[in-house]
């Protein structure tokens, strides 16, 4: 028995880089909140922040 497939395989793509202008952040007491300006339900609160080492 012979089976033939005509499924197209997508070419690999580079991952999309987010546009940083779509995000805003603010301090809320001891926490830092990052919000997606394009989706009011998308936000992250962090109570641990560190300065990047160079």
C-alpha positions as CSV (number, residue, x, y, z in Angstrom):
1,X,0.0,0.0,0.0
2,X,1.4,3.4,-0.9
3,X,0.5,6.6,0.9
4,X,1.3,10.1,-0.4
5,X,1.4,13.2,1.7
6,X,1.0,16.7,0.3
7,X,1.5,18.5,3.6
8,X,3.5,21.7,3.2
9,X,6.2,22.3,5.8
10,X,6.7,25.9,6.8
11,X,10.1,27.4,6.5
12,X,11.7,28.1,9.9
13,X,11.4,31.8,10.9
14,X,13.2,34.0,13.3
15,X,11.2,34.6,16.4
16,X,9.4,37.9,16.5
17,X,11.0,40.6,18.7
18,X,8.5,42.5,20.8
19,X,8.2,46.2,20.2
20,X,9.3,47.7,23.5
21,X,7.1,50.8,22.9
22,X,4.1,48.4,23.5
23,X,5.1,48.1,27.2
24,X,5.1,50.4,30.2
25,X,6.3,49.9,33.8
26,X,5.8,51.6,37.1
27,X,6.7,51.1,40.8
28,X,3.9,50.0,43.1
29,X,5.2,50.1,46.6
30,X,7.9,47.5,46.8
31,X,7.0,45.9,43.5
32,X,7.5,46.8,39.9
33,X,4.7,46.2,37.4
34,X,5.1,45.8,33.6
35,X,2.0,46.3,31.5
36,X,1.3,45.5,27.8
37,X,-0.2,48.7,26.4
38,X,-2.0,46.7,23.7
39,X,-3.8,44.3,26.1
40,X,-5.0,45.7,29.5
41,X,-5.2,42.1,30.9
42,X,-1.5,41.4,30.2
43,X,0.7,42.5,33.1
44,X,3.4,41.1,35.4
45,X,4.2,42.2,39.0
46,X,7.7,41.5,40.4
47,X,8.8,42.0,44.0
48,X,12.4,41.2,43.1
49,X,14.4,43.5,40.9
50,X,18.1,43.5,40.3
51,X,20.5,45.8,38.4
52,X,22.1,43.9,35.6
53,X,25.8,43.2,36.1
54,X,28.2,44.3,33.3
